[in-house]
Amino acid sequence: MMSPAPRSADERGSGTMLMVGVLGVLLALGTAATWAAGYMAAAHKARAAADLAALSAAVAIEAGADGCVVARRVATDNGTTLSVCDRVGDQVDFVVSVEVVRPVRTGMPGLPAEVTAAAHAGPRR
């Protein structure tokens, strides 16, 4: 039976260092993917809240109420802050535009702490 060839002393531990490097890269990629997923989820929720706020404002204006008050309440109920509410047109033919801001909690300095989304709605026809 043959015995394995003796290993050189300068190769000992090289597999460990390779695995440390591979695991470091995987950890960095996983962290980046988590941050990206957090931003994508926050952006999606902000767009949905903006759409709901704009549609609610348009329905309220048609009913004779203050659309921006309704839009603010809907935005708040959906975890966002209404930053812009603007109505152009008259009671019959109008467009209401809203912009909402949603916080993103990444805990990483240097990354944006919020995402913004806008939506527009008009009367039902």
C-alpha positions as a Markdown table, in Angstrom:
| # | Residue | x | y | z |
|---|---|---|---|---|
| 1 | Met | 0.0 | 0.0 | 0.0 |
| 2 | Met | 1.3 | 3.4 | -0.9 |
| 3 | Ser | 1.4 | 6.2 | 1.6 |
| 4 | Pro | 0.3 | 9.7 | 0.5 |
| 5 | Ala | 3.0 | 12.1 | -0.6 |
| 6 | Pro | 4.1 | 14.4 | 2.1 |
| 7 | Arg | 2.7 | 17.9 | 1.9 |
| 8 | Ser | 4.8 | 20.9 | 1.7 |
| 9 | Ala | 4.7 | 23.2 | 4.8 |
| 10 | Asp | 3.9 | 26.3 | 2.7 |
| 11 | Glu | 0.6 | 24.9 | 1.5 |
| 12 | Arg | -0.9 | 24.1 | 4.9 |
| 13 | Gly | -3.9 | 26.2 | 5.7 |
| 14 | Ser | -4.4 | 27.5 | 2.1 |
| 15 | Gly | -7.8 | 25.8 | 1.9 |
| 16 | Thr | -8.9 | 27.6 | 5.0 |
| 17 | Met | -8.0 | 31.0 | 3.6 |
| 18 | Leu | -9.8 | 30.2 | 0.4 |
| 19 | Met | -12.9 | 29.3 | 2.3 |
| 20 | Val | -12.7 | 32.5 | 4.4 |
| 21 | Gly | -12.5 | 34.5 | 1.2 |
| 22 | Val | -15.4 | 32.6 | -0.4 |
| 23 | Leu | -17.6 | 33.0 | 2.7 |
| 24 | Gly | -16.7 | 36.8 | 2.9 |
| 25 | Val | -17.9 | 37.3 | -0.7 |
| 26 | Leu | -21.1 | 35.3 | 0.0 |
| 27 | Leu | -21.8 | 37.4 | 3.1 |
| 28 | Ala | -21.2 | 40.7 | 1.1 |
| 29 | Leu | -23.5 | 39.5 | -1.7 |
| 30 | Gly | -26.2 | 38.4 | 0.8 |
| 31 | Thr | -26.1 | 41.7 | 2.6 |
| 32 | Ala | -26.3 | 43.7 | -0.7 |
| 33 | Ala | -29.3 | 41.5 | -1.8 |
| 34 | Thr | -31.0 | 42.1 | 1.5 |
| 35 | Trp | -30.6 | 45.9 | 1.2 |
| 36 | Ala | -31.8 | 45.8 | -2.4 |
| 37 | Ala | -34.8 | 43.8 | -1.5 |
| 38 | Gly | -35.6 | 46.2 | 1.3 |
| 39 | Tyr | -35.5 | 49.2 | -1.1 |
| 40 | Met | -37.6 | 47.3 | -3.7 |
| 41 | Ala | -40.3 | 46.5 | -1.2 |
| 42 | Ala | -40.4 | 50.0 | 0.2 |
| 43 | Ala | -40.6 | 51.4 | -3.4 |
| 44 | His | -43.4 | 49.1 | -4.2 |
| 45 | Lys | -45.3 | 50.0 | -1.0 |
| 46 | Ala | -44.8 | 53.7 | -1.7 |
| 47 | Arg | -46.1 | 53.4 | -5.2 |
| 48 | Ala | -49.2 | 51.5 | -4.0 |
| 49 | Ala | -49.8 | 54.1 | -1.3 |
| 50 | Ala | -49.5 | 56.9 | -3.8 |
| 51 | Asp | -51.9 | 55.2 | -6.1 |
| 52 | Leu | -54.5 | 54.7 | -3.4 |
| 53 | Ala | -54.1 | 58.3 | -2.1 |
| 54 | Ala | -54.6 | 59.8 | -5.6 |
| 55 | Leu | -57.6 | 57.6 | -6.3 |
| 56 | Ser | -59.1 | 58.4 | -2.9 |
| 57 | Ala | -58.5 | 62.1 | -3.4 |
| 58 | Ala | -60.2 | 62.0 | -6.8 |
| 59 | Val | -63.3 | 60.2 | -5.4 |
| 60 | Ala | -63.4 | 62.7 | -2.5 |
| 61 | Ile | -63.2 | 65.7 | -4.9 |
| 62 | Glu | -66.1 | 64.3 | -7.0 |
| 63 | Ala | -68.1 | 63.9 | -3.8 |
| 64 | Gly | -67.4 | 67.6 | -2.9 |
| 65 | Ala | -64.9 | 66.9 | -0.1 |
| 66 | Asp | -61.3 | 68.1 | 0.3 |
| 67 | Gly | -59.3 | 65.5 | -1.6 |
| 68 | Cys | -56.0 | 66.4 | 0.0 |
| 69 | Val | -57.3 | 65.7 | 3.5 |
| 70 | Val | -58.5 | 62.3 | 2.3 |
| 71 | Ala | -55.2 | 61.6 | 0.5 |
| 72 | Arg | -53.2 | 62.5 | 3.6 |
| 73 | Arg | -55.2 | 60.1 | 5.7 |
| 74 | Val | -54.9 | 57.3 | 3.2 |
| 75 | Ala | -51.1 | 57.9 | 2.9 |
| 76 | Thr | -50.7 | 57.8 | 6.6 |
| 77 | Asp | -52.8 | 54.6 | 6.9 |
| 78 | Asn | -50.4 | 53.0 | 4.4 |
| 79 | Gly | -47.2 | 53.9 | 6.2 |
| 80 | Thr | -46.2 | 56.9 | 4.1 |
| 81 | Thr | -46.2 | 60.6 | 4.5 |
| 82 | Leu | -48.0 | 62.9 | 1.9 |
| 83 | Ser | -45.5 | 65.5 | 0.8 |
| 84 | Val | -47.4 | 67.0 | -2.2 |
| 85 | Cys | -51.1 | 67.2 | -3.1 |
| 86 | Asp | -52.1 | 69.3 | -6.0 |
| 87 | Arg | -55.4 | 69.6 | -7.9 |
| 88 | Val | -55.6 | 71.1 | -11.4 |
| 89 | Gly | -58.9 | 71.7 | -13.1 |
| 90 | Asp | -62.5 | 72.3 | -12.0 |
| 91 | Gln | -65.0 | 70.2 | -10.1 |
| 92 | Val | -66.0 | 68.2 | -13.2 |
| 93 | Asp | -62.7 | 67.8 | -15.1 |
| 94 | Phe | -59.6 | 67.7 | -12.9 |
| 95 | Val | -56.4 | 65.8 | -12.1 |
| 96 | Val | -55.1 | 65.4 | -8.6 |
| 97 | Ser | -51.4 | 64.6 | -8.2 |
| 98 | Val | -49.9 | 63.3 | -5.0 |
| 99 | Glu | -46.4 | 62.4 | -3.9 |
| 100 | Val | -45.7 | 60.3 | -0.9 |
| 101 | Val | -42.5 | 59.4 | 1.1 |
| 102 | Arg | -41.8 | 56.1 | 2.8 |
| 103 | Pro | -38.9 | 55.5 | 5.2 |
| 104 | Val | -36.4 | 52.7 | 4.5 |
| 105 | Arg | -34.8 | 51.2 | 7.6 |
| 106 | Thr | -31.5 | 49.9 | 6.4 |
| 107 | Gly | -29.3 | 51.1 | 9.3 |
| 108 | Met | -26.5 | 51.8 | 6.9 |
| 109 | Pro | -25.1 | 55.3 | 6.8 |
| 110 | Gly | -24.8 | 56.8 | 3.4 |
| 111 | Leu | -27.8 | 55.0 | 1.9 |
| 112 | Pro | -31.0 | 57.0 | 1.3 |
| 113 | Ala | -33.4 | 56.8 | 4.3 |
| 114 | Glu | -36.6 | 57.1 | 2.2 |
| 115 | Val | -38.2 | 56.4 | -1.1 |
| 116 | Thr | -40.6 | 58.7 | -2.9 |
| 117 | Ala | -43.5 | 57.8 | -5.3 |
| 118 | Ala | -46.0 | 59.9 | -7.2 |
| 119 | Ala | -49.4 | 59.2 | -8.7 |
| 120 | His | -52.1 | 61.1 | -10.6 |
| 121 | Ala | -55.9 | 60.5 | -10.8 |
| 122 | Gly | -58.9 | 62.1 | -12.4 |
| 123 | Pro | -62.7 | 61.8 | -12.3 |
| 124 | Arg | -64.4 | 58.5 | -13.2 |
| 125 | Arg | -65.9 | 58.5 | -16.7 |
